[in-house]
């Protein structure tokens, strides 16, 4: 006939070959963790600490690229003076960087 004889495989299987088959997947996850996930968590922690440490008078750069001086601080929002007489209210998380004092003239 057209169908060839089939031979049954052993039921036990080879445990060592199964582990060796999963090794590249596990190794790839470990490398991904140390190259991508861990540094991102570190940046998030640093940003959170910076935003919580904001004080009145700090000079900041916002996510939109504006430079300004913090004039008011609330729980979620801060007031930032962009120019004399121009003050905007924004979320604390929009602050990207705190500049050294005297940067903005």
C-alpha positions as CSV (number, residue, x, y, z in Angstrom):
1,X,0.0,0.0,0.0
2,X,0.9,3.7,0.1
3,X,1.2,4.0,3.9
4,X,4.6,3.1,5.3
5,X,5.0,1.3,8.6
6,X,5.1,3.6,11.6
7,X,7.4,2.9,14.5
8,X,6.4,4.1,18.0
9,X,8.8,6.3,19.9
10,X,9.9,5.4,23.3
11,X,7.5,6.7,25.9
12,X,10.1,7.8,28.4
13,X,11.6,10.7,26.4
14,X,15.0,12.2,27.1
15,X,14.9,14.7,30.0
16,X,18.3,16.1,29.2
17,X,17.4,17.0,25.6
18,X,14.2,18.8,26.9
19,X,16.3,20.9,29.3
20,X,18.8,21.7,26.6
21,X,15.9,22.7,24.3
22,X,14.7,25.2,26.9
23,X,18.1,26.6,27.8
24,X,18.3,29.1,24.9
25,X,14.9,30.5,25.8
26,X,15.8,30.9,29.5
27,X,19.2,32.4,28.6
28,X,17.4,34.9,26.2
29,X,15.1,36.0,29.0
30,X,18.0,36.5,31.4
31,X,19.8,38.7,28.9
32,X,16.7,40.6,28.2
33,X,16.1,41.3,31.9
34,X,19.7,42.7,32.4
35,X,19.8,44.6,29.2
36,X,16.3,46.1,29.0
37,X,14.0,45.6,32.0
38,X,16.4,46.3,34.9
39,X,17.8,49.6,33.5
40,X,14.2,50.8,32.8
41,X,13.2,50.1,36.3
42,X,16.2,52.0,37.6
43,X,15.3,55.0,35.4
44,X,11.7,55.0,36.7
45,X,12.9,54.9,40.3
46,X,15.3,57.8,39.7
47,X,12.6,59.9,38.0
48,X,10.1,59.2,40.8
49,X,12.6,60.3,43.4
50,X,13.4,63.5,41.4
51,X,9.7,64.4,41.0
52,X,9.1,63.9,44.7
53,X,12.0,66.0,45.6
54,X,10.9,69.1,43.6
55,X,10.9,72.3,45.6
56,X,9.8,75.8,45.1
57,X,12.4,77.7,43.1
58,X,13.8,74.7,41.3
59,X,14.6,75.3,37.6
60,X,13.2,72.5,35.5
61,X,12.9,71.2,31.9
62,X,9.5,69.8,31.0
63,X,8.6,67.0,28.6
64,X,7.5,69.6,26.1
65,X,11.0,71.2,26.2
66,X,10.0,74.3,28.2
67,X,12.5,75.7,30.7
68,X,11.0,77.3,33.8
69,X,11.1,77.9,37.5
70,X,8.8,76.1,39.9
71,X,6.5,78.6,41.7
72,X,3.8,76.4,43.3
73,X,3.7,72.8,44.4
74,X,0.6,70.6,45.0
75,X,0.0,66.9,45.3
76,X,-0.2,66.1,41.6
77,X,0.3,69.5,39.8
78,X,3.0,72.2,39.9
79,X,3.1,75.8,38.8
80,X,6.0,76.7,36.5
81,X,6.9,80.2,35.5
82,X,8.1,80.2,31.9
83,X,8.7,83.9,31.6
84,X,7.9,86.9,33.9
85,X,4.2,86.9,34.3
86,X,3.6,83.7,32.4
87,X,2.8,80.8,34.6
88,X,1.5,77.4,33.6
89,X,0.2,74.5,35.6
90,X,1.3,71.0,34.7
91,X,1.6,67.5,36.2
92,X,4.6,66.7,38.3
93,X,5.5,63.8,36.0
94,X,6.0,66.2,33.1
95,X,9.2,67.3,34.6
96,X,12.1,65.6,32.8
97,X,15.1,67.2,34.4
98,X,16.0,69.6,37.3
99,X,18.6,72.1,36.3
100,X,21.3,73.6,38.5
101,X,20.3,76.9,40.1
102,X,21.0,80.0,38.0
103,X,20.7,78.2,34.6
104,X,17.8,80.3,33.6
105,X,18.5,84.0,33.5
